[in-house]
Structure formats: structure tokens, C-alpha cells
């Protein structure tokens, strides 16, 4: 198992295709958490994010899998599958389920924080996909420009410009939403 940890994703994929279950387990353990977070950030739906992460690997194992190492990395291929699965779910309208929040003693603070977070996620889902993907990967997943460029198959300059434009668009839309959500201060005064 330790030897498998040192293998590249592509090497694990080749071993997995030959029937090596440990290679599949290692690949799943390595990539599923980030794919789940990506799907959660882009959909706002925890059950869907879990389903997307599993479905990515089901498709990878399936006979119709068309991964070609010459066209890019396996990680990029996996993110492409996840992106497409979320896109299909969005078309079906199944991504608006509210995110459950744990109980917190600071009810007012939680309300404000929860509304702000919910507004951020709703606004993020409203952005065009080209901006949403780079914001999720760069800002929320904290990946480097080079890493994101490799994952989405675009030059680093494109990632930088999309991130800049996406941030501006997100900021403008979020500001408008938060203004609509804000309540007068006297409502909370006694």
C-alpha cells in the first residue's frame, strides 16, 4: 500500500484498470475529498456533492471511460467529469437544497453569518461557469494559478483574467444581495 501512495494518478489508473482494487482505493482516497468539496462549492448541495464524488469514480471504472493520458492529467479528467455532473444537476434544478447548519449559541451571529454564507454560495452558483470554476479552485480550494490552469486546460493568463473578472462580478452581485438582506439596526435594539 505504501508503494501505491508514491504512484502517480495515471499509474494508479492503469493498475486499477488491470483490476488492482488497492490502486482504486488509493486513487479514491487521494482525489474524492477535493472533488466532493468542488461539487459542494459549485452546487451548494451536500448530498449532491457526495453523489458527484462517487459518480466520478463509477464513470472512471466503467467500460465507457475515455481517459487519454496524451490529452491531459487524470486529475483534470476527474474534475471535468465532476463539472459535467454538476452541470447536469443544475439543468435538472436539483442544486438549490439548503445547506444544514449546526446549532450555535450565538443565534444572531449565526443568522448573520449563515445568511452571508448562503448569499455567497447562491451568488457563486449564479456566475458563469468559466468564472465560477476558477474562483472555487483558486479561492475556496486554495490552488495555485498553475494548478488551476492545468485542471481546466487553459493558460495561466486566462486563469488570472477569469479570476479577476470573476471576483469583480461576484463582489458586485454579492454586494447587491447583502444590501437587500440587511435589516435596520434598530430592529435588534431594545
N, C-alpha and C positions, 0 to 999 in steps of 0.2 A: 504494500500500500504506500509506503514511503517513497518508493521508486516512482509510483504513479503521480505523486504530488509534484515531482520535478518535471513531468512531461508537459509539453505544450498542449493547448486545447486541441489543436489539429491532430497531434499524436494520440491523445485520448479518444478523439472521434474515430480515428482509424481502428484503434483497439476495440472500441465499442461496437463498431460495425462488424467486427470479427466475432462478436459475442462475449467480449470481456465485460462482465457486469460490474466489476470493481472500477474499471475505467469510466463507465457510465456514472456510477455513484460519485466518483471524484469530480467529474465534469459538472454534474448536477450541484454538488456541494459548492463548487467554485463559482458557478455563474448564476444559479437560481436566485439567491438573495438580491443581487443587483437588478436582475430582470423583474423581480417582484416589486422592488422599490420604483423602478422606472414605470412600470404599468400602473402602480398606485398614484404616482405623481401626474401621470398623463390622463388617468381616468377618474381619480378621486374615489374609487370604489374598491375597498379591501378584498371582498370576495372575488371580484373580477380580476384583481391583480394576482391573487393566488392562482386562480384558474389559468390566467395567461402564462404564468411561470411554468405551470405543469404542461400546458398545451404546447409550449415551445419545445419541450423535450420530447413530447409524444411525436410531434412532427419531425424532429431531428432523428428519432429512431425509426420512423416509418419508411416504407419502401419508396415513397414518392419524394423523399428528401433530395433536394437538388444543390446541396452544398458543393462548391467548386473552389478549392484552395487557390487556384490561379486567379480567381476574381476578388479575393479578399479573405480576411481572417474569419475564423469560426465565430468569434465574439460579435463581429459586425453582422454576420448572418443571423445570429440569435436575436440581436436587437431588432433587426429587420422583421423577423417573424413576430416578435412582441409588438412592434409598431403596427404591423398589419392586423394583428388580432384585436388590439385596442381600437383601431380604425373601424373594423367591422362592428365591434360592440357599440361604438359611438353612432354608427349608422342605424343600428337597431334601437338606439335610445336607452341602452341599459347601463349607462355610466353615471347617472345622477343620484345614486343611493347615497344618503348622508353618511359621513364618517362617524362612527361611535366614539365618544369621548369618555374617559374615566371620570368618576365623581371627584371633585376637588372642593375643599372647604371655602375657598375664595370664590363665591358664586359670581359676584360682579366682575372680578378679574377674569374668571373663566369665560364668562359670557362675552366680554370684550375680546379676549384673546381668541376664543373659538369663532366668533363672527369674523374677525380679521383673517384667521387662517382659512376659514371656509370661503371668504371672499377671494383670497389669494388663489385657492385651488380652482374656484369657479372661473375666475378671470384667466388663469393659466390655461384651462381647458378651452377657453374661447379664442385663444391666439391661433393664428395659422400654424399648421404643423411644423413648418420649417423653423419658426422661431421657438415654438414650444419645446421641440426636441433639444435644441442647444441650451435653452435655459434650464431645463430639467437636468441634462447631463453635466453642464458646467457649474451651475449654481447649486442645485439641490444634491446632485451626486458628487460634486466637487472634483470632477475630472478635468484634466488639462486640455487645452485647446487642441494639442496634437492628438491626444487620445480620442476626443470627440470627432475630430476630422477623420480619423481612421474608422471610427464606428459608423459615421453617416456617409462615408465615401465622398467627402468634399475637401477642398484645400483649407488650410488653417485660416487663410484670409477670409474665406467665406464664413467659417465658424465665427470669427471675430466680428464681422459685419452683421451677421444674423443675430449674434448675441447683443450687440449694441442696439440694433433696431428693435429687437425683441424686448430688451429691458425698457426702452423708451415707451413702446406700445403698452407693455404690462403696467408700467408706472402710471401712464395716463389713464388707462382703463381702471386700474385699482383705485386711484385717487378719486375718480368719479363715483365708484361703488362705495367707498368708505364715507364719502360725503353724504351719500344717500342713507347710509346706515347710522350715521352719527345722530345721537339724541341730545337735546338741550341739557346742559349741565344741571339746571335747576330741577330736573326730573329726579336726580339722585340726591338732592339736598333735602335735609329735614328741618 
